[in-house]
Amino acid sequence: MQTPPIPDGPAGVSPRVNLIFQRIFGAPGSEPLLIDLLNSVLRPPRPIVEVRLLHPVLNPESYEGRVVIVDLVAVDDQGVRVQVEMQTSPHGHLRPRMLLGWAKLYSGQLSSGDGFGALRPVISLWFCDRDALPTPPAGRPEPFHAHFVIGEPGGGPSFTDHFSLHIIELSRFRAALTAPSPAHRWLHFLAEAESWRAVPALLHSKPLEAAMTLLHNIRADPKERALYEAYCKQLSIEQTIKDDMAELRAEAAVERARADEERARADEASASADALRAKLRALGIDPDALG
């Protein structure tokens, strides 16, 4: 697909939509962009120089009208597995899901008969469009970037370097920064690029320029744009269904509470009536004869 001229208007395609996120960082040939993203966000002691995608995105697949997105997982030149996820919608059990995703990748390294020495570290990197954690502690260097490891409470020694979980909250990133920050160029891209005509000069880099060009290419290609819009519609429908179900569950909970309250009042009235009948019988009065 030839690169069209940069249009006058904004890209109009959000890199936070999983379909696009995967195209930017999980397609064959996107490895330089993924390497730049990981080095920029994770800031590893030893820069990542090579990655291999375990599930490269060839073409978006559709089953019965539903676009299927596979997990973005890469292995770096040291054998470390990196899981990269984008979460845009609210999720009531997001943290257990994060742990389960890490656990599956970690245990999935071993085949029957493999020794435990074959296990390599697994890093989970989650970008969340909305707040996913409680208010960050005052000592966190970046309020939008939480990094979790396994260690003793109170800052004791680390149990292992095989577990690493990074959560980037783009909502808090937007709130924390008032001016463009070259050190956070990829976070700016993920949070803002759909409104850009081109990469801002202060944030310019070849990987970011390549990602921006892809957004414009998708916008300009009728088939790509139609797939993007269909996927966004699918997400909207699914979120509407989730919201409706949550509302129905809330209404059902209110009805159950009301019914429980009415039963409690009825039980209390019945207990009072029984107590009164017992008192009457103690006085030698038959309550059934009172009419």
Backbone as CSV, one residue per row, in Angstrom:
resi,resn,N_x,N_y,N_z,CA_x,CA_y,CA_z,C_x,C_y,C_z
1,MET,0.846,-1.182,0.000,0.000,0.000,0.000,0.885,1.235,0.000
2,GLN,0.740,2.128,-0.956,1.539,3.327,-1.047,1.127,4.315,0.040
3,THR,2.142,5.073,0.490,1.866,6.061,1.523,1.248,7.298,0.900
4,PRO,0.011,7.652,1.289,-0.620,8.842,0.729,-0.065,10.091,1.381
5,PRO,-0.270,11.248,0.765,0.151,12.489,1.401,-0.554,12.658,2.743
6,ILE,0.154,13.321,3.677,-0.453,13.567,4.979,-1.651,14.501,4.781
7,PRO,-2.838,14.100,5.224,-4.020,14.932,5.001,-3.998,16.175,5.865
8,ASP,-4.857,17.105,5.514,-4.947,18.344,6.287,-5.539,18.101,7.668
9,GLY,-6.423,17.131,7.762,-7.094,16.871,9.028,-6.328,15.893,9.898
10,PRO,-6.814,15.646,11.123,-6.165,14.701,12.034,-6.287,13.267,11.529
11,ALA,-5.475,12.389,12.123,-5.463,10.989,11.690,-6.838,10.359,11.842
12,GLY,-7.532,10.663,12.939,-8.875,10.127,13.127,-8.920,8.638,13.400
13,VAL,-7.772,8.033,13.675,-7.677,6.604,13.981,-6.934,6.477,15.301
14,SER,-7.542,5.817,16.267,-6.953,5.749,17.607,-6.007,4.556,17.741
15,PRO,-4.758,4.803,18.155,-3.846,3.684,18.386,-4.200,2.874,19.621
16,ARG,-5.157,3.372,20.436,-5.566,2.624,21.629,-6.545,1.506,21.292
17,VAL,-7.148,1.559,20.128,-8.023,0.468,19.691,-7.142,-0.743,19.398
18,ASN,-7.468,-1.878,19.988,-6.591,-3.047,19.912,-6.240,-3.450,18.485
19,LEU,-7.201,-3.330,17.588,-6.945,-3.671,16.191,-5.781,-2.850,15.648
20,ILE,-5.727,-1.566,15.970,-4.680,-0.679,15.483,-3.402,-0.869,16.293
21,PHE,-3.545,-1.004,17.594,-2.386,-1.237,18.459,-1.603,-2.454,17.993
22,GLN,-2.331,-3.511,17.655,-1.679,-4.730,17.172,-1.017,-4.508,15.815
23,ARG,-1.635,-3.726,14.960,-1.048,-3.459,13.650,0.261,-2.681,13.781
24,ILE,0.312,-1.781,14.753,1.508,-0.953,14.926,2.658,-1.751,15.531
25,PHE,2.345,-2.555,16.546,3.407,-3.199,17.321,3.482,-4.714,17.157
26,GLY,2.482,-5.344,16.540,2.469,-6.801,16.505,2.490,-7.422,15.129
27,ALA,2.630,-6.622,14.090,2.648,-7.152,12.719,4.085,-7.426,12.280
28,PRO,4.288,-8.372,11.348,5.640,-8.585,10.818,6.226,-7.279,10.285
29,GLY,7.456,-6.986,10.662,8.095,-5.747,10.263,7.958,-4.629,11.276
30,SER,7.105,-4.846,12.307,6.891,-3.803,13.320,7.862,-3.911,14.485
31,GLU,8.777,-4.869,14.417,9.693,-5.096,15.537,10.476,-3.845,15.949
32,PRO,10.977,-3.025,15.016,11.687,-1.800,15.458,10.804,-0.873,16.285
33,LEU,9.530,-0.774,15.945,8.623,0.076,16.713,8.393,-0.500,18.103
34,LEU,8.223,-1.833,18.167,8.018,-2.474,19.460,9.255,-2.331,20.336
35,ILE,10.436,-2.503,19.764,11.676,-2.340,20.525,11.773,-0.924,21.079
36,ASP,11.455,0.065,20.247,11.530,1.450,20.695,10.508,1.716,21.802
37,LEU,9.309,1.158,21.670,8.285,1.300,22.707,8.768,0.705,24.023
38,LEU,9.276,-0.524,23.982,9.690,-1.213,25.203,10.852,-0.502,25.877
39,ASN,11.838,-0.076,25.104,12.974,0.637,25.698,12.553,1.971,26.283
40,SER,11.604,2.645,25.609,11.143,3.952,26.076,10.337,3.843,27.361
41,VAL,9.482,2.832,27.446,8.573,2.715,28.592,9.199,1.928,29.739
42,LEU,9.829,0.794,29.437,10.380,-0.057,30.494,11.730,0.440,31.002
43,ARG,12.488,1.095,30.141,13.825,1.594,30.488,14.663,0.497,31.141
44,PRO,14.862,-0.614,30.445,15.609,-1.731,31.032,17.078,-1.363,31.248
45,PRO,17.736,-1.997,32.225,19.157,-1.714,32.467,20.009,-1.957,31.221
46,ARG,19.646,-2.988,30.496,20.328,-3.280,29.231,19.305,-3.120,28.113
47,PRO,19.499,-2.137,27.212,18.490,-1.892,26.171,18.194,-3.141,25.348
48,ILE,16.936,-3.309,25.000,16.511,-4.400,24.120,16.946,-4.061,22.701
49,VAL,17.599,-4.999,22.043,18.085,-4.743,20.684,17.389,-5.621,19.646
50,GLU,16.674,-6.644,20.129,16.019,-7.556,19.184,14.812,-8.190,19.858
51,VAL,13.730,-8.361,19.115,12.569,-9.087,19.613,12.051,-10.011,18.521
52,ARG,11.417,-11.068,18.965,10.752,-11.992,18.042,9.299,-12.104,18.482
53,LEU,8.377,-11.812,17.576,6.964,-11.889,17.883,6.518,-13.352,17.897
54,LEU,5.872,-13.781,18.985,5.402,-15.164,19.079,4.120,-15.378,18.293
55,HIS,3.271,-14.344,18.200,2.012,-14.454,17.466,1.873,-13.245,16.547
56,PRO,2.679,-13.166,15.502,2.596,-11.979,14.633,1.218,-11.848,13.998
57,VAL,0.754,-10.595,13.897,-0.543,-10.301,13.299,-0.350,-10.219,11.793
58,LEU,-0.873,-11.204,11.073,-0.747,-11.185,9.614,-1.873,-10.373,9.003
59,ASN,-3.089,-10.825,9.201,-4.270,-10.090,8.754,-5.337,-10.254,9.824
60,PRO,-6.077,-9.214,10.139,-7.152,-9.375,11.118,-8.125,-10.450,10.673
61,GLU,-8.439,-11.361,11.592,-9.348,-12.444,11.259,-10.742,-12.125,11.759
62,SER,-11.727,-12.647,11.055,-13.109,-12.400,11.445,-13.864,-13.719,11.430
63,TYR,-14.545,-14.005,12.518,-15.372,-15.194,12.616,-16.794,-14.748,12.937
64,GLU,-17.711,-15.053,12.042,-19.112,-14.676,12.206,-19.249,-13.182,12.500
65,GLY,-18.483,-12.379,11.758,-18.589,-10.934,11.875,-17.797,-10.335,13.024
66,ARG,-17.095,-11.166,13.812,-16.326,-10.663,14.950,-14.841,-10.690,14.617
67,VAL,-14.173,-9.544,14.772,-12.742,-9.473,14.553,-12.038,-10.073,15.764
68,VAL,-11.137,-11.004,15.528,-10.432,-11.708,16.593,-9.019,-11.148,16.726
69,ILE,-8.647,-10.747,17.925,-7.328,-10.190,18.190,-6.566,-11.149,19.096
70,VAL,-5.349,-11.534,18.682,-4.530,-12.419,19.503,-3.655,-11.577,20.420
71,ASP,-3.098,-12.212,21.461,-2.239,-11.505,22.399,-0.933,-11.099,21.726
72,LEU,-0.416,-9.941,22.138,0.867,-9.478,21.624,1.947,-9.916,22.605
73,VAL,2.747,-10.894,22.193,3.809,-11.435,23.038,5.092,-11.499,22.209
74,ALA,6.176,-11.020,22.802,7.465,-11.030,22.113,8.523,-11.627,23.035
75,VAL,9.600,-12.131,22.421,10.758,-12.635,23.163,11.957,-11.787,22.759
76,ASP,12.684,-11.244,23.763,13.817,-10.399,23.413,15.075,-11.234,23.222
77,ASP,16.190,-10.566,22.992,17.438,-11.266,22.674,18.030,-12.005,23.873
78,GLN,17.472,-11.796,25.076,17.914,-12.528,26.265,16.948,-13.650,26.645
79,GLY,15.930,-13.866,25.810,14.945,-14.905,26.094,13.833,-14.470,27.017
80,VAL,13.792,-13.187,27.395,12.738,-12.674,28.259,11.467,-12.484,27.453
81,ARG,10.370,-12.996,27.969,9.083,-12.825,27.296,8.412,-11.540,27.773
82,VAL,7.854,-10.809,26.832,7.183,-9.556,27.147,5.769,-9.604,26.579
83,GLN,4.805,-9.449,27.462,3.398,-9.385,27.083,2.992,-7.917,27.070
84,VAL,2.420,-7.464,25.958,2.009,-6.068,25.840,0.505,-6.038,25.583
85,GLU,-0.229,-5.347,26.448,-1.685,-5.307,26.351,-2.176,-3.866,26.370
86,MET,-3.256,-3.627,25.644,-3.953,-2.346,25.682,-5.360,-2.593,26.201
87,GLN,-5.740,-1.902,27.271,-7.065,-2.060,27.870,-7.779,-0.722,27.821
88,THR,-8.866,-0.659,27.081,-9.576,0.608,26.931,-10.877,0.668,27.714
89,SER,-11.515,-0.462,27.931,-12.823,-0.464,28.595,-12.687,-0.854,30.061
90,PRO,-13.622,-0.438,30.909,-13.572,-0.824,32.325,-13.655,-2.345,32.464
91,HIS,-12.989,-2.868,33.463,-12.981,-4.311,33.693,-12.984,-4.552,35.193
92,GLY,-14.029,-5.212,35.663,-14.192,-5.398,37.098,-13.157,-6.291,37.745
93,HIS,-12.524,-7.151,36.968,-11.541,-8.091,37.521,-10.230,-7.987,36.753
94,LEU,-9.794,-6.749,36.506,-8.625,-6.543,35.660,-7.355,-7.076,36.300
95,ARG,-7.181,-6.833,37.601,-5.931,-7.265,38.228,-5.791,-8.791,38.269
96,PRO,-6.840,-9.554,38.617,-6.710,-11.012,38.484,-6.420,-11.443,37.046
97,ARG,-7.017,-10.745,36.078,-6.749,-11.069,34.684,-5.284,-10.817,34.331
98,MET,-4.718,-9.734,34.861,-3.301,-9.455,34.625,-2.421,-10.568,35.175
99,LEU,-2.730,-11.005,36.403,-1.947,-12.075,37.018,-2.076,-13.372,36.239
100,LEU,-3.290,-13.683,35.799,-3.505,-14.923,35.057,-2.752,-14.897,33.731
101,GLY,-2.762,-13.744,33.056,-2.029,-13.633,31.796,-0.547,-13.861,31.994
102,TRP,0.010,-13.272,33.059,1.427,-13.489,33.349,1.688,-14.965,33.665
103,ALA,0.834,-15.556,34.498,1.037,-16.942,34.923,0.998,-17.909,33.740
104,LYS,0.076,-17.664,32.802,-0.011,-18.547,31.642,1.248,-18.455,30.787
105,LEU,1.759,-17.237,30.617,2.978,-17.083,29.827,4.170,-17.729,30.524
106,TYR,4.224,-17.567,31.839,5.356,-18.122,32.580,5.337,-19.648,32.543
107,SER,4.188,-20.237,32.875,4.102,-21.703,32.881,4.154,-22.275,31.470
108,GLY,3.721,-21.499,30.488,3.714,-21.977,29.105,5.084,-22.137,28.493
109,GLN,6.124,-21.691,29.195,7.482,-21.851,28.662,7.960,-23.298,28.711
110,LEU,7.378,-24.081,29.630,7.847,-25.440,29.848,6.989,-26.455,29.116
111,SER,7.658,-27.401,28.509,6.993,-28.570,27.947,7.238,-29.749,28.876
112,SER,6.527,-30.835,28.644,6.680,-32.012,29.483,8.139,-32.466,29.487
113,GLY,8.697,-32.618,30.690,10.067,-33.077,30.826,11.092,-31.973,30.928
114,ASP,10.707,-30.719,30.692,11.650,-29.606,30.799,11.983,-29.336,32.266
115,GLY,13.227,-28.943,32.504,13.641,-28.566,33.843,13.269,-27.127,34.149
116,PHE,13.177,-26.799,35.440,12.791,-25.445,35.834,13.830,-24.407,35.424
117,GLY,15.051,-24.856,35.173,16.093,-23.930,34.742,15.818,-23.315,33.383
118,ALA,14.862,-23.899,32.643,14.524,-23.345,31.324,13.630,-22.128,31.423
119,LEU,13.077,-21.875,32.613,12.180,-20.726,32.773,12.949,-19.420,32.693
120,ARG,12.389,-18.458,31.969,12.972,-17.135,31.820,11.986,-16.092,32.350
121,PRO,12.470,-14.902,32.680,11.560,-13.863,33.189,10.447,-13.541,32.201
122,VAL,9.308,-13.140,32.758,8.174,-12.676,31.961,7.789,-11.280,32.457
123,ILE,7.709,-10.348,31.530,7.308,-8.974,31.834,5.931,-8.736,31.233
124,SER,5.011,-8.255,32.046,3.691,-7.857,31.548,3.616,-6.335,31.535
125,LEU,3.288,-5.794,30.378,3.164,-4.341,30.218,1.749,-4.032,29.772
126,TRP,1.020,-3.334,30.631,-0.377,-3.012,30.360,-0.537,-1.503,30.207
127,PHE,-1.146,-1.106,29.107,-1.554,0.275,28.906,-3.061,0.341,29.155
128,CYS,-3.469,1.163,30.102,-4.889,1.282,30.457,-5.361,2.699,30.153
129,ASP,-6.408,2.795,29.354,-6.913,4.118,28.970,-7.599,4.813,30.132
130,ARG,-8.069,4.031,31.121,-8.724,4.595,32.293,-7.974,4.155,33.537
131,ASP,-8.289,4.801,34.661,-7.635,4.436,35.915,-7.892,2.964,36.222
132,ALA,-6.813,2.245,36.514,-6.926,0.820,36.823,-6.532,0.514,38.247
133,LEU,-5.948,1.487,38.946,-5.439,1.277,40.292,-5.950,2.390,41.212
134,PRO,-5.847,2.181,42.534,-6.199,3.273,43.458,-5.260,4.463,43.266
135,THR,-5.549,5.543,43.966,-4.709,6.738,43.885,-3.257,6.373,44.165
136,PRO,-2.326,6.780,43.308,-0.931,6.367,43.481,-0.314,6.951,44.742
137,PRO,0.624,6.226,45.373,1.289,6.755,46.571,2.148,7.963,46.222
138,ALA,2.382,8.804,47.216,3.112,10.050,46.982,4.543,9.803,46.509
139,GLY,5.133,8.682,46.888,6.529,8.443,46.541,6.760,7.881,45.157
140,ARG,5.701,7.592,44.414,5.896,7.004,43.086,6.470,8.063,42.142
141,PRO,7.589,7.767,41.464,8.223,8.778,40.602,7.294,9.308,39.516
142,GLU,6.534,8.418,38.917,5.585,8.820,37.883,4.207,8.318,38.292
143,PRO,3.260,9.195,38.546,1.954,8.761,39.055,1.187,7.857,38.096
144,PHE,1.566,7.874,36.824,0.860,7.094,35.813,1.537,5.758,35.524
145,HIS,2.699,5.491,36.131,3.453,4.268,35.839,3.693,3.502,37.131
146,ALA,2.995,2.390,37.295,3.177,1.511,38.454,3.986,0.294,38.034
147,HIS,4.965,-0.070,38.844,5.797,-1.237,38.556,5.778,-2.155,39.769
148,PHE,5.322,-3.390,39.552,5.193,-4.353,40.641,6.172,-5.503,40.439
149,VAL,6.817,-5.891,41.558,7.689,-7.059,41.579,7.300,-7.878,42.804
150,ILE,7.922,-9.045,42.966,7.659,-9.877,44.138,8.778,-9.660,45.141
151,GLY,8.420,-9.177,46.328,9.405,-8.934,47.377,8.738,-8.933,48.740
152,GLU,9.539,-8.796,49.782,9.001,-8.742,51.136,8.285,-7.425,51.367
153,PRO,7.230,-7.423,52.193,6.563,-6.157,52.529,7.549,-5.177,53.171
154,GLY,7.349,-3.922,52.879,8.216,-2.900,53.466,9.509,-2.692,52.735
155,GLY,9.608,-3.205,51.507,10.806,-2.952,50.710,11.929,-3.930,50.935
156,GLY,11.597,-5.158,51.343,12.624,-6.170,51.536,13.196,-6.648,50.221
157,PRO,14.092,-7.632,50.265,14.736,-8.113,49.042,13.735,-8.758,48.086
158,SER,14.055,-8.688,46.821,13.194,-9.282,45.795,13.277,-10.797,45.861
159,PHE,12.135,-11.438,45.705,12.087,-12.903,45.704,12.639,-13.469,44.404
160,THR,12.324,-12.809,43.285,12.768,-13.274,41.970,12.673,-12.128,40.988
161,ASP,13.497,-12.193,39.963,13.397,-11.206,38.884,12.559,-11.737,37.729
162,HIS,11.909,-12.880,37.942,11.106,-13.486,36.876,9.726,-12.850,36.750
163,PHE,9.307,-12.105,37.774,8.000,-11.450,37.731,8.184,-9.943,37.646
164,SER,7.551,-9.337,36.651,7.570,-7.883,36.514,6.278,-7.459,35.833
165,LEU,5.542,-6.559,36.481,4.266,-6.085,35.953,4.273,-4.564,35.921
166,HIS,4.142,-4.003,34.735,4.074,-2.553,34.555,2.659,-2.177,34.127
167,ILE,2.090,-1.179,34.791,0.764,-0.665,34.436,0.903,0.823,34.133
168,ILE,0.593,1.182,32.898,0.638,2.574,32.472,-0.801,3.072,32.349
169,GLU,-1.175,4.035,33.162,-2.530,4.585,33.135,-2.513,5.876,32.301
170,LEU,-3.005,5.779,31.088,-2.970,6.925,30.189,-3.835,8.070,30.694
171,SER,-4.891,7.755,31.441,-5.731,8.805,32.023,-4.916,9.660,32.985
172,ARG,-4.093,9.030,33.805,-3.260,9.778,34.744,-2.091,10.446,34.027
173,PHE,-1.635,9.861,32.937,-0.584,10.510,32.146,-1.090,11.832,31.581
174,ARG,-2.301,11.815,31.053,-2.877,13.050,30.497,-2.995,14.126,31.584
175,ALA,-3.371,13.694,32.783,-3.579,14.652,33.868,-2.270,15.165,34.451
176,ALA,-1.192,14.361,34.350,0.059,14.713,35.022,0.923,15.671,34.215
177,LEU,0.858,15.580,32.887,1.759,16.374,32.061,1.038,17.558,31.436
178,THR,1.685,18.692,31.507,1.107,19.905,30.917,1.831,20.331,29.652
179,ALA,2.977,19.710,29.360,3.749,20.047,28.155,4.305,18.765,27.560
180,PRO,4.563,18.740,26.248,5.118,17.534,25.625,6.427,17.117,26.276
181,SER,6.591,15.824,26.472,7.795,15.273,27.087,8.417,14.256,26.145
182,PRO,9.591,14.556,25.552,10.229,13.597,24.639,10.472,12.233,25.278
183,ALA,10.724,12.207,26.591,10.963,10.932,27.268,9.725,10.042,27.264
184,HIS,8.560,10.647,27.074,7.299,9.893,27.069,6.632,9.966,25.697
185,ARG,7.415,9.955,24.649,6.863,10.173,23.304,5.813,9.133,22.937
186,TRP,6.054,7.872,23.329,5.085,6.836,22.963,3.787,6.981,23.756
187,LEU,3.869,7.443,24.988,2.645,7.661,25.761,1.850,8.812,25.156
188,HIS,2.546,9.861,24.703,1.863,10.942,23.990,1.163,10.380,22.748
189,PHE,1.873,9.528,22.024,1.298,8.953,20.799,0.039,8.165,21.117
190,LEU,0.108,7.278,22.108,-1.040,6.440,22.433,-2.211,7.275,22.947
191,ALA,-1.909,8.323,23.697,-2.967,9.119,24.311,-3.571,10.146,23.371
192,GLU,-2.813,10.585,22.336,-3.236,11.768,21.590,-3.229,11.627,20.072
193,ALA,-2.617,10.571,19.523,-2.285,10.571,18.096,-3.480,10.689,17.163
194,GLU,-4.666,10.249,17.596,-5.808,10.337,16.688,-6.152,11.783,16.343
195,SER,-5.696,12.722,17.178,-5.965,14.136,16.923,-4.792,14.850,16.248
196,TRP,-3.698,14.123,15.989,-2.531,14.736,15.344,-2.662,14.721,13.823
197,ARG,-2.173,15.763,13.195,-1.959,15.733,11.743,-0.595,15.122,11.440
198,ALA,0.378,15.420,12.298,1.732,14.891,12.168,2.334,14.825,13.566
199,VAL,3.453,14.117,13.689,4.121,14.021,14.974,4.640,15.406,15.371
200,PRO,4.325,15.896,16.580,4.864,17.187,17.024,6.388,17.193,16.971
201,ALA,6.956,18.323,16.602,8.401,18.419,16.389,9.191,17.993,17.620
202,LEU,8.713,18.341,18.811,9.436,18.015,20.026,9.473,16.513,20.294
203,LEU,8.517,15.786,19.737,8.429,14.338,19.979,8.940,13.524,18.802
204,HIS,9.423,14.167,17.769,9.721,13.481,16.515,10.790,12.403,16.688
205,SER,10.529,11.246,16.101,11.498,10.155,15.997,11.070,9.295,14.824
206,LYS,11.994,8.543,14.262,11.659,7.706,13.111,10.596,6.658,13.452
207,PRO,10.695,5.952,14.590,9.632,4.986,14.921,8.269,5.640,15.071
208,LEU,8.226,6.811,15.710,6.943,7.489,15.886,6.390,7.958,14.546
209,GLU,7.270,8.412,13.677,6.844,8.837,12.343,6.265,7.659,11.561
210,ALA,6.894,6.476,11.699,6.386,5.291,11.013,5.007,4.902,11.538
211,ALA,4.814,4.994,12.847,3.512,4.664,13.434,2.455,5.668,12.987
212,MET,2.828,6.937,12.914,1.886,7.961,12.490,1.492,7.764,11.035
213,THR,2.464,7.383,10.222,2.168,7.111,8.808,1.180,5.964,8.672
214,LEU,1.327,4.943,9.510,0.393,3.820,9.464,-1.024,4.282,9.785
215,LEU,-1.180,5.168,10.768,-2.515,5.680,11.094,-3.133,6.389,9.894
216,HIS,-2.344,7.209,9.218,-2.858,7.916,8.046,-3.174,6.955,6.906
217,ASN,-2.348,5.910,6.756,-2.609,4.919,5.708,-3.934,4.202,5.952
218,ILE,-4.184,3.858,7.191,-5.443,3.186,7.536,-6.619,4.109,7.265
219,ARG,-6.454,5.358,7.629,-7.532,6.327,7.407,-7.812,6.502,5.915
220,ALA,-6.767,6.454,5.086,-6.921,6.734,3.658,-7.389,5.531,2.851
221,ASP,-7.171,4.316,3.371,-7.528,3.110,2.627,-8.967,2.707,2.964
222,PRO,-9.872,2.642,1.995,-11.289,2.358,2.287,-11.500,1.041,3.031
223,LYS,-10.794,-0.009,2.625,-10.984,-1.304,3.272,-10.479,-1.273,4.710
224,GLU,-9.291,-0.678,4.890,-8.729,-0.585,6.243,-9.636,0.255,7.148
225,ARG,-10.106,1.362,6.614,-10.966,2.243,7.393,-12.279,1.544,7.744
226,ALA,-12.834,0.797,6.798,-14.087,0.088,7.052,-13.901,-0.964,8.138
227,LEU,-12.765,-1.673,8.111,-12.496,-2.676,9.132,-12.348,-2.018,10.495
228,TYR,-11.656,-0.892,10.534,-11.467,-0.149,11.783,-12.817,0.295,12.346
229,GLU,-13.652,0.855,11.502,-14.952,1.339,11.963,-15.839,0.183,12.411
230,ALA,-15.758,-0.952,11.683,-16.543,-2.124,12.080,-16.086,-2.646,13.436
231,TYR,-14.781,-2.639,13.657,-14.247,-3.110,14.936,-14.673,-2.180,16.070
232,CYS,-14.605,-0.856,15.817,-15.046,0.103,16.839,-16.532,-0.077,17.143
233,LYS,-17.325,-0.339,16.109,-18.754,-0.577,16.325,-18.958,-1.827,17.159
234,GLN,-18.179,-2.863,16.865,-18.261,-4.100,17.636,-17.962,-3.830,19.106
235,LEU,-16.917,-3.037,19.373,-16.574,-2.701,20.748,-17.693,-1.927,21.432
236,SER,-18.310,-0.990,20.689,-19.401,-0.190,21.258,-20.588,-1.067,21.624
237,ILE,-20.913,-2.008,20.739,-22.030,-2.915,21.011,-21.734,-3.770,22.240
238,GLU,-20.514,-4.305,22.305,-20.147,-5.147,23.445,-20.178,-4.353,24.742
239,GLN,-19.685,-3.099,24.701,-19.690,-2.285,25.910,-21.115,-1.929,26.322
240,THR,-21.980,-1.672,25.326,-23.379,-1.375,25.628,-24.046,-2.566,26.300
241,ILE,-23.763,-3.762,25.797,-24.319,-4.975,26.394,-23.821,-5.131,27.830
242,LYS,-22.513,-4.892,28.043,-21.954,-4.993,29.399,-22.618,-3.985,30.329
243,ASP,-22.776,-2.742,29.825,-23.408,-1.708,30.655,-24.853,-2.081,30.988
244,ASP,-25.580,-2.597,29.972,-26.972,-2.999,30.202,-27.047,-4.137,31.220
245,MET,-26.146,-5.103,31.082,-26.135,-6.226,32.024,-25.810,-5.742,33.433
246,ALA,-24.851,-4.814,33.535,-24.504,-4.276,34.859,-25.700,-3.542,35.462
247,GLU,-26.428,-2.798,34.625,-27.611,-2.084,35.111,-28.687,-3.058,35.565
248,LEU,-28.889,-4.129,34.788,-29.876,-5.137,35.167,-29.488,-5.829,36.472
249,ARG,-28.189,-6.129,36.613,-27.740,-6.760,37.859,-27.947,-5.829,39.053
250,ALA,-27.687,-4.528,38.839,-27.886,-3.562,39.921,-29.362,-3.472,40.294
251,GLU,-30.237,-3.441,39.282,-31.672,-3.387,39.551,-32.137,-4.652,40.268
252,ALA,-31.597,-5.800,39.842,-31.967,-7.056,40.498,-31.505,-7.063,41.954
253,ALA,-30.320,-6.490,42.205,-29.814,-6.433,43.574,-30.705,-5.558,44.442
254,VAL,-31.183,-4.437,43.873,-32.096,-3.558,44.616,-33.397,-4.291,44.922
255,GLU,-33.934,-5.023,43.950,-35.167,-5.777,44.158,-34.983,-6.860,45.212
256,ARG,-33.829,-7.536,45.177,-33.568,-8.562,46.184,-33.489,-7.945,47.571
257,ALA,-32.817,-6.781,47.664,-32.709,-6.104,48.962,-34.087,-5.684,49.461
258,ARG,-34.942,-5.176,48.540,-36.288,-4.764,48.925,-37.098,-5.979,49.402
259,ALA,-36.984,-7.091,48.649,-37.718,-8.301,49.042,-37.222,-8.825,50.387
260,ASP,-35.898,-8.772,50.599,-35.338,-9.224,51.881,-35.850,-8.347,53.023
261,GLU,-35.944,-7.044,52.759,-36.437,-6.119,53.790,-37.903,-6.399,54.117
262,GLU,-38.693,-6.647,53.074,-40.109,-6.953,53.297,-40.268,-8.268,54.055
263,ARG,-39.436,-9.269,53.718,-39.499,-10.540,54.441,-39.121,-10.344,55.912
264,ALA,-38.100,-9.491,56.117,-37.667,-9.243,57.494,-38.782,-8.569,58.295
265,ARG,-39.474,-7.598,57.674,-40.580,-6.930,58.353,-41.709,-7.913,58.642
266,ALA,-41.987,-8.781,57.643,-43.050,-9.777,57.836,-42.685,-10.753,58.955
267,ASP,-41.400,-11.167,58.970,-40.957,-12.086,60.034,-41.048,-11.413,61.398
268,GLU,-40.691,-10.111,61.450,-40.758,-9.375,62.704,-42.210,-9.248,63.181
269,ALA,-43.130,-8.957,62.239,-44.539,-8.848,62.600,-45.083,-10.184,63.082
270,SER,-44.673,-11.261,62.403,-45.135,-12.592,62.809,-44.605,-12.957,64.187
271,ALA,-43.311,-12.588,64.441,-42.730,-12.884,65.750,-43.445,-12.087,66.846
272,SER,-43.787,-10.817,66.548,-44.513,-9.999,67.537,-45.890,-10.581,67.826
273,ALA,-46.560,-11.045,66.744,-47.880,-11.641,66.924,-47.791,-12.915,67.753
274,ASP,-46.781,-13.720,67.487,-46.607,-14.957,68.258,-46.339,-14.642,69.726
275,ALA,-45.527,-13.581,69.957,-45.222,-13.209,71.342,-46.480,-12.744,72.068
276,LEU,-47.321,-11.966,71.369,-48.562,-11.488,71.972,-49.497,-12.653,72.284
277,ARG,-49.590,-13.612,71.370,-50.460,-14.784,71.608,-49.968,-15.571,72.810
278,ALA,-48.636,-15.631,72.941,-48.079,-16.369,74.077,-48.415,-15.673,75.398
279,LYS,-48.351,-14.334,75.400,-48.691,-13.586,76.613,-50.163,-13.789,76.990
280,LEU,-51.037,-13.767,76.003,-52.460,-13.961,76.266,-52.717,-15.335,76.864
281,ARG,-52.055,-16.345,76.304,-52.259,-17.692,76.840,-51.739,-17.763,78.278
282,ALA,-50.642,-17.032,78.555,-50.115,-17.032,79.927,-51.100,-16.409,80.903
283,LEU,-51.964,-15.519,80.410,-52.981,-14.892,81.249,-54.267,-15.692,81.268
284,GLY,-54.259,-16.838,80.627,-55.440,-17.695,80.599,-56.445,-17.285,79.544
285,ILE,-55.997,-16.507,78.572,-56.911,-16.034,77.497,-56.568,-16.775,76.218
286,ASP,-57.597,-17.322,75.587,-57.395,-18.013,74.329,-57.418,-16.957,73.211
287,PRO,-56.262,-16.712,72.556,-56.248,-15.667,71.517,-57.130,-16.004,70.317
288,ASP,-57.358,-17.293,70.080,-58.180,-17.679,68.935,-59.649,-17.380,69.175
289,ALA,-60.017,-17.205,70.468,-61.424,-16.953,70.796,-61.765,-15.463,70.774
290,LEU,-60.731,-14.645,70.544,-60.975,-13.204,70.585,-61.608,-12.682,69.304
291,GLY,-61.587,-13.456,68.231,-62.250,-13.043,66.979,-61.449,-11.989,66.239
